[in-house]
Amino acid sequence: MNRLSQVLTLAVGIAIPLLSQSKFQTDTLPSPEGNVVITFLGHGSLMFTYHGKNVYADPVSEYADFSKMPKADIVLVTHEHSDHLDSPAIAKVRTETTTILLTAACAPKVPGSSVMKNGDSRAFGDISIEAVPAYNLVQMRQPGVPFHAKGSGNGYVITFGKKRIYVAGDTENIPEMSNLGVIDCAFLPMNLPYTMTPEMVAEAAGRIKPRILYPYHFGKTDTALLVTLLKDKKEIEIRIRNMQ
């Protein structure tokens, strides 16, 4: 069985319902403190479930009917672009007790939210959130104007018990990735011109050294290229899911 076939095959401890049974794929990350269930909604939209609590990252209506989704305990928004910030989707999953964490540029569109800057952290019992940088170094909207400016957007390191998951947001392979610490699972974006090429994602993975790597937000990018680039990195398990 080749490398690409392996990463597309069910692994021990992973549950991926057939699409005829469920619209969305899910993976379960086993942990002694409690399993983390990841629901892959599409593009940059994810849901994490841990000890009965639901944490959404970038819920956007294009990828799910959020009126039918579980209510959110925490919502994270990486930046203000419409494929990541969708106020109506947030409204459908929020309750009076939902915590919404986002950037300063997002805050005017989501009343009652809390701003996190790069370097800020918040704790909610055995779930903690750290906002980390997310920005472009190479890809520019026009000369000197990056698609995502440094300091404007967030990635998030979410810790569930002792399981650390990195949701990178829209970013390139920035130097700060070397300082994230132990990362069990990383979601890295892979589409041009806004984020990373497969080569950039491979370089970022080399810096982060996640145990599991999910390319996401990849549009029409050929994920097989990333698998080939990382074929000798046996310590990193690449999992391809429906996150176009």
N, C-alpha and C positions, 0 to 999 in steps of 0.2 A: 504494500500500500504506500503510495507516495505521500509527500509532506502535506500537500493541499488536501488530499483525501482524508488524512488523519485529522486535520483541524476541522473538517466539516463533519466528522463522525462523532456520534455521542461519546462523551468520556464518562468515566465513573463519577457519580455525584452530580451529573448535569441532567436536568429535565428540560426537554424541548418539545412541547406539545405539537402534534401535527396541526397544520394550518386549518384542516377541516374541523378540528376540535377547538381551536383557539386562534384568534386573529394574530396574536403576538407570540413570538418566541420568548422563552424564559430560560435562564440558567440559575442553578442554585450553587452558591459558594459555601461549602461546609465549613463550620467553625465550632470549636468547643463552647464558645460563648453564645452561640445561636447562629443558625444559618442565615445568609443574606440571599434573597431572591431578587434577581435582576430581570426586569421586563423591558424588552427592546421595542420601543414604540415607533422609532423611525428617525432618520437624520440625526439630530442632536437631542432628541427627546427620550428620556429614560425614566424608569421608576425602580426604586430600591425598596424592598420590604424587609424589615428586621424587627423581631419581637412584636409583631402586629402594627408597627408604625410604617407609614409610607412616606418616602422622600422622593420628590420629583426633581429632575433636572431638565430645564428648558421645555416645559410642556407647550406644545404648539398644536392648534386644532387641525392642521392639515394631516397630522399623523395619527390622530385618535379622536374618538368622540368622548370628550372628557366628562360629559354629563353622565356617562355610563361607567366611568372609572372610579376606583376607590378614592375616598376623600384623602386629602394630603395633611400630614402632620408638619412637613417642611417642604417648601418649594425653593429651589435654587435657580437663579437666572444668571447666565454668564455675561451677557451684554445685550445691548438695546436693539440689535438687528431683528427684523420681523420673523426670521426663521428660528429665533431663539426666545424672543419676548413676545408673548401673545396674551394680552390682558384678559380677553374672554375665556381662554382656556384656563387661566389661573382662577378666574372667578368661579368656574364650574367645579373645581376641586377644593377650593378653600372653604374653611369653616371659621367660626369665631375664634378658634384656638390655633389656626394654622399660622406658622411662622414663615414669612416670605423674606428671603435674603437675596439681595441683588446689588447692582452697581448704582452709582450716583446718577448716571444717564438714564437708567431704567426707572428710578424711583417716582418721577412725576406721573408715570403711566399706571402705577400700582399703589393706590393709597393704602396706608397702613402697613407698608413694608419697611424693612430695615436695611440700611446700606452697609455693605462690607467692602472695605478697601483691600488691596493686595497686602497681605501680612496679618489681617484681622482673623480672629478665631472666635468661635462660639461653641458652647457645650450644652447639650440637651440630654442629661442623664448619660447613658452609655453610647450616645451618638454625638460626635463632635465634627465641626465643620471648620476648615481653614481655607481662606481665600488666597490664591496664589496668582502670579502674573500670567497673562495670556496676551500675546501681541505679535505683530509681524516685524521681521527684520529685513526681509527681501521683497515680498510682494507689496506693491504700491498701487494705490488708486490713481495717483499721478506722482510725478517726481517729488519726493519729500513728504508724501501723504500716504501713510500705510493704510491698508484696509482696516486694521485694528491697531490703534495707537497704544503705546506702553502706558500702563497705569489706568486705562479706561475699562478694560474687561477683566473678568476673573476666570481662572480655573478654580476647581474646588477639590481639596483632599477631604474625603468623607471617611471618618473612622467609625465602624460599627463594632463595638467591643474592642477587639484587637485587629480587625480586618480593615486594611487601609486601601481605599479605592480613589483613584485619581481621575476626575472628569476634566479634561483639559480645556474645553471651550474652543473658541477659534484662536488658534495660535500657530506659530512655527516652532521649530526645535531650538528654543531659547536657552541661554545659559542657566537660568534659574532651575531648570529641570534637574540639574545635577544635585540640587540641595533639598529635594523632596523627602529624603529618608527612605525607609523601606516602603515599597508600594506592592501590594499583593495583586492589584488589578488596575490596569490603565486603559482609559478610553482616549485615543489620539485621533484627531481629525485628519482627513487625507483627501483634500480636493483643491484644485487650483481654479482661480487665482487666489482664493481667500485664505487657505491654510497651508497644508504641507503636501509635497510630492511623496511617493513611496520611499524615495531615498532619504528625505527629511525625517519621515516617521521611523525608518530603520535607525537613523542616527540618534533620534530622540529616545528610542527604546534602549539603545546602548547606554545612554546616560541614566535613564530611570531604572533599568533592569527590573521591570515588573515580572512577577511570576506568570501572569496572564496578560496578554495584550489583545484588546479589541480595537481594530480600526473602526471609526465611526464617522458619520458626516462625510461619506466618501463618494456620493454621487455616482458618476459613471467610471470612476477610477478603477482600474483592474487590480483587485486585491491580491491576485496571484503574484503580482510583481513584488509585493511586500513579503509574501511567503518565501519567495526565491531569495530575496535580499537577506532574510534572517534565517536561512536554512541551516547555518552553522551555529546559531545561538540556541542550543538545545535547552538551555535553562529558561527560555521564554516560550510559553505555549501561546500560539496565535489562534484566536478563535474568530471565525468569520460569521457574523450574524447579519440579519436583514436591517441594515442601518444606512441605507442610501440617502 
